[in-house]
Amino acid sequence: MSDSAEQPPAVDPLQRLRSATPARIGLGRCGHGLPTRALLEFQLAHARARDAVHEAFDPGRVVAGLSDRETRVVSSCAPDRQTYLQRPDLGRRLTDIDAALLTPGGYEAAFVVADGLSSPAVHAHAVPLLRAVFARIGDWRVAPIIIACQGRVALGDDIGERLGVGLVAVLIGERPGLSAPDSLGVYVTWNPQPGRQDSERNCISNIRPAGGLSYEPAARRLAWLMNAARHQRLTGVRLKDTSALPTLRE
């Protein structure tokens, strides 16, 4: 038997890492650059991320998916996508016309669905996540669902204050990455009003069944945060998310 036949097959030491993360690890080289396959995959991921940022938001898709719920479509002060990307401050305020239409109605909580930086994330995940949440939140008096075009997270503060709610949850498309162009985030704020800081919010990130947090665990965590916020009358760094502790004990 030859020496070559006795040698075990070569083991790629990075294979275990690759199986545990979508990050690009050990891509190799071809001369001074990447191998063709790795380069093309990177360019495709980059194109998908750019497309997600610029894809037009269709609020009608969300309205149709929530046809059994009362919804209202509003817009921020950013009149178009280019302005929205260049002027984040305009995405945090409602237009005067839409602001005048939102009034208190004895509600405790409001859900805001905003396009953010990834309309595909909202199109794909907002409706199933909301349906999973509604099945868990019990006696909460919820305002009509607000669907916001060209919205930032802080737009929920303006909306929540005008509706007179104690809590607002903003479902928003997150900034696309090179492995996740359709990731949805949820930001929960107690006593919403303009001027709230990010440290006064709780966030559930990377909601997407393929490679992220699926709808049921995300809904369970969101319902827990809502109830804990109502009990403690706060959100943010002082509200520690311990919703997973019972699962860890099992």
N, C-alpha and C positions, 0 to 999 in steps of 0.2 A: 504494500500500500504506500502510495507516495505521501510525502510530508504535507502537501497541499490538501489532500483528502482528510487528513487528521485534524486540521485546524477548524475550530468552531466558526460559524458565520459571524461576521463583524456586527457588533451591537452599537447602535447609535445612542450615545450617552444622553442626548437631549430629547429622546423620544418620550420619556416619562413626563418631562416638563410640557411638551407640546400637547400631550393628551389631557393636561390639567388646566389649560388656559387657551383662549383664542388669540393671545398675543403672538406676534411673529418672532419666533426664536430660532436661531441657527439656520438662517436662510441660505447660507453658503455664498460663494462668490463666483463670478465669471470674469476673469481679468480684474479690472478695478471696479466692476459693478456687480449687480445682483444677477442671478440666473434669470433667464427669460420668464419662466413660469412665475417666480416670486415677484418679479417686476410687474407683470401683467395683472396678477392678483392684487397687488398694492394699488395700481392705477384704477382697477375696477372698484375697489373699496373706497378710494378717494372720490371717484365719480358718484358713487351711491350716496356718500355723505353730503356732497355738494347738492345733488338733486333733492335730497331730503330737506335741506334748508330752504331751497327755492320752490319746492312744489307748492302749488296753490292749495289753500285750505278750502275744503268744501263743507261748510257747516250743515248743509242739507243732509249729508250722509249721517251725521250724528243725530240730527232731528229725526230722520226716518228710523234710525235704530232705537230711538227712545219715544216712539210714537204713542206709547201708553202713558207718557209723562208730560207735564207741562214744561215747555222750554221757551227760552227767549234768546234771540241772536243779537249781540251787541258788537260794537267795534271800538278799538282804542283810537287815540288821536293820531296814530301813524296811518297815513292815507294809503300807503302802498308798501310792498315788501322792501324795496330799497331804503325807504325812509325808516322803516321798522328796524333794519339792521344797522343803520347809521345813527339813529336817535333812540336808544333804549328808553329814555325818559318818556317819550310819547307813547310807548307801549304800556306804560304804567297808569295811564289816565283814560277814562272814558270820554267819548265825544259828549258835548253838551246835550245833544238830542237824546242819546241813550241814557245818560245820567239822569235826565229828568223823568224817564220812564220807570226807574227803579225806586220803589218806595217800601217802607216797612209794612209787614203783614203778619206780625206775630210769629215769625219764623225763628228757629233756633240755629239752623245751619244752612249754608249754601254751598252748592257744588258748582265750580266754574270749570268749563272745558275750554282750554286755550291752545291755539296752534303752536305757539312757542317757536322752537327752532327745528321742529320735525313734524310736519303735517302727517306724513305716513304713520307715525307713532300714534297720533290721535285717531286717525281713520281706522286703524287696526285694533287698538286696545281700549279706547275710552269707554265704549258702550259695554263690552263684556265685563270690564272692571266695575263700572257703576252698577250693573245688574247684580254682581256678586256682593257689592257693598250694601245695596238696598235690602238684600236678604238677611243682613246681619245687624242693622243699626236700630231695629226695634222702634221705640216710641219717639224718635227724633222728629220734630216738625221741620220739614225741609222745604226751602223756597223752590220756586221753579228753577230748573237747571239752566244756568247761563252759559251760552256758547259764545266765546269771544274770539273775534278775528284780530290778528296782529297783536296778540296779548302777551305780556310778560307776567311773571309770578305776582308782582306787586299790584297788578290790576285787580286781583282778588281783594286787596285791602279796600280799594275804592268801592268795589261792588258790594262787599260785605257790610261796609259802613252804611251805604245807602239802603240796603235791605234791612238793616237793623239786627243782624244776626250776631250770635255770640261766637260763632266759629265759621271759618270758610276753608274749604278744601279745593285747591287748584290742581286739576289734572292737566299736564302740559307736556308737549313734546320736548325732550331733552336735546341738548347739543349733540349732534351725531358724532360717533367715533368711527374709527376705521374697522371696527368689528361689530358695531351696533348702530345702524342708521335709523332704527325705529324704536328707540327706547322711550318709554313714558315715565314721567315722574309725578309725584303727588306732594304738594306742599300744604301743610295744615297750620293754620294761624288762629289763635284765640284772640277775641276782641279785635277784629280787623279794622284798621283805619290807616289812612295814608301816613307814611313815615315809619311804619314797622320795619325792623331790621331783620336780616336773615337769621340772626341768632335767636329771634323770637318765633321761629317756625320749626316744625318737624318735617323731615323729608323721607319719602319712600322712593327709592330710585331703581332704575333699570327694570321696569316692569315690561316684560315681553316673554311669552312662553318659551320661545326658542333661544336658549342660552342666558335667560335672565330669571326674574321672579315671576312666577305664573300668577294668574288672577286670584285664585282662592287664598293663597298665603298673603298676597298683597291686600286683599279685601279684609282678611282677618286682622292684619296689622293696622289698617286704616280704621276699622271699627274700634279696635282697642284704643288707638290714639284719640279718637273722638270722645269716647267715654271717659278716658283718663283726663283729657283736657277739660271736659265739663265738670268733673269731680274736683279737680285741683285748680280750675280756672286759670290755666296758663298753658303755653306751649313753648317750644324752643329748648335751649340748653338745660333749663331747669326741669323739663319733663323727660325723664329717661324712659326709653322704649324697652320695657321688660316683657313684652308680649310673647317672646320666644322662650322664656324661662320654663314654663310648664313642659314644653316639648323637650327641653334639655334634660329634665329630670326623668323622663320616661325611659 
